Amino acid sequence: MEFDPLAQYRDTLVGNFNGLELDTLIAEPIGEKDNGNYTNWIVYTKNGSVKDIIIGNTIGIHFVFEGDLDRDGTDGWGYVTEWITSNWMAYHAFTNVNGEWRHIIEPTPIWLPHIDPQDSLYYTISKDDILQPSENKDFLKVKFSDIRHDGEDFLIIDTLIQINPQPIQ
């Protein structure tokens, strides 16, 4: 058996990402470690039907399967930015537009205890925790974290946001 030094970091997800067939989405680290952690990742489909993307500034990618949020026939996916020094993260969700990944909405701020409030050492995010389709196909139901009243209130906001796929910065 061959030894794969990246196996412990790699994540995969199976879905219909191109609207034609099932495929495997793969995230794996690239480049050198920074302070003991990988911070740059490549995300690609096994059959190459969607253009690869490079994601930086996160110490891990753990996929969340989102299904067909924008009702275009392709499955979307997301991940939460991971940092060692903060519970404030951003949720990034993607859809395929003409063979390229795009943010389906702008990255969404998340305070991790809002998602998994059980004092867990490992926060898990699953489908419907942050994004859900709405009755109107041009909008998503979105949950995100916010601070109000001069930092006294940490709130979960539940609202509708218009789907507006944007290129990845």
C-alpha positions in Angstrom: 0.0 0.0 0.0 1.3 3.4 -0.9 1.8 6.0 1.8 -0.1 9.2 1.1 1.2 12.1 3.3 -1.8 14.4 2.4 -4.5 11.8 3.2 -5.1 13.2 6.7 -5.8 16.7 5.2 -7.8 15.8 2.1 -11.5 16.1 2.0 -13.9 14.7 -0.7 -17.5 15.2 -1.6 -19.6 13.4 -4.2 -22.3 15.3 -6.1 -23.6 16.4 -9.5 -21.4 19.4 -9.8 -21.6 19.9 -13.5 -25.3 19.1 -14.0 -24.5 16.0 -16.1 -23.1 13.3 -13.9 -21.9 12.3 -10.4 -18.4 13.4 -9.7 -16.0 13.7 -6.8 -14.9 17.1 -5.4 -11.5 17.0 -3.7 -9.7 19.6 -1.5 -6.1 19.1 -0.7 -3.3 21.3 0.7 -0.8 22.9 -1.6 2.5 24.7 -0.9 4.4 24.8 2.4 3.1 24.7 5.9 2.8 28.0 7.8 3.4 27.7 11.6 2.7 24.0 11.3 -0.5 24.3 9.3 -1.3 24.3 5.6 -3.1 27.5 4.6 -3.5 27.1 0.9 -5.8 24.6 -0.8 -6.7 23.4 -4.2 -10.3 22.3 -4.9 -10.9 20.3 -8.0 -13.3 17.8 -9.5 -12.0 14.4 -10.4 -13.3 14.5 -14.0 -12.2 18.1 -14.5 -15.6 19.4 -15.6 -15.4 22.5 -13.3 -12.3 24.7 -13.2 -10.0 24.2 -10.2 -9.8 26.9 -7.6 -7.2 27.9 -5.1 -8.4 28.8 -1.6 -6.1 30.5 0.9 -6.2 31.8 4.4 -7.7 28.7 6.1 -6.1 25.9 8.0 -8.5 23.3 6.7 -11.4 22.6 4.3 -14.2 20.3 5.4 -16.9 20.2 2.8 -20.6 20.8 3.4 -22.8 19.4 0.7 -25.4 22.1 -0.2 -27.4 20.4 -3.0 -29.0 22.5 -5.7 -29.5 25.8 -3.9 -30.0 27.9 -6.9 -32.1 25.3 -8.8 -29.8 25.3 -11.8 -29.3 21.5 -11.9 -25.9 21.5 -10.3 -25.0 20.7 -6.7 -23.3 23.4 -4.6 -20.9 23.0 -1.7 -19.4 25.1 1.1 -16.9 25.2 3.8 -16.1 27.3 6.9 -12.9 29.2 7.1 -10.8 27.8 9.9 -8.4 29.7 12.1 -6.7 28.6 15.3 -7.1 32.0 17.1 -10.8 32.9 16.7 -14.4 31.6 16.9 -15.3 34.1 14.2 -15.3 32.4 10.8 -16.8 32.9 7.4 -19.0 30.4 5.5 -18.2 30.2 1.8 -20.8 28.5 -0.5 -20.2 27.9 -4.2 -22.2 27.1 -7.3 -21.0 26.2 -10.8 -21.6 28.9 -13.4 -20.4 28.0 -16.9 -17.8 25.6 -15.6 -16.3 27.9 -12.9 -16.9 28.0 -9.2 -18.6 31.2 -7.9 -19.7 32.3 -4.5 -23.5 31.8 -4.5 -23.7 34.7 -2.1 -21.0 36.7 -0.3 -19.2 34.8 2.4 -21.3 34.7 5.6 -20.0 35.6 9.1 -20.4 32.8 11.6 -19.6 32.7 15.3 -18.9 29.0 15.8 -20.9 28.6 19.1 -24.0 29.7 17.2 -23.7 26.6 14.9 -22.7 24.0 17.5 -23.5 25.4 20.9 -22.9 22.2 22.9 -19.3 23.1 24.0 -18.0 20.7 21.5 -14.3 20.6 20.7 -15.2 19.9 17.0 -17.7 22.2 15.4 -19.7 20.4 12.7 -21.7 22.2 10.1 -24.2 20.4 7.9 -26.6 21.1 5.2 -29.4 23.6 6.3 -27.3 25.0 9.2 -26.5 28.2 7.3 -28.2 28.1 3.8 -31.6 26.8 2.7 -33.6 27.3 -0.5 -36.5 29.7 -0.1 -39.9 29.7 -1.7 -38.6 32.3 -4.1 -36.0 30.6 -6.4 -33.9 33.8 -6.6 -33.3 34.0 -2.8 -31.8 31.8 -0.1 -32.7 31.6 3.6 -29.5 32.5 5.4 -28.4 32.3 9.0 -25.4 34.3 10.1 -23.9 35.8 13.2 -23.9 39.4 14.2 -23.0 41.6 17.1 -25.4 44.3 18.3 -25.7 46.9 21.1 -22.0 47.7 21.4 -21.0 44.1 21.6 -23.5 43.1 24.3 -25.6 40.8 22.0 -24.3 38.0 19.8 -27.2 37.2 17.6 -28.1 34.7 15.0 -29.8 36.5 12.1 -32.2 34.6 9.9 -33.0 36.4 6.7 -33.4 36.1 2.9 -30.5 37.0 0.6 -30.7 37.3 -3.1 -28.7 34.7 -5.1 -26.0 36.7 -7.0 -23.1 34.4 -8.0 -19.8 36.3 -7.7 -16.3 35.4 -9.0 -14.0 34.2 -6.3 -11.6 36.9 -5.2 
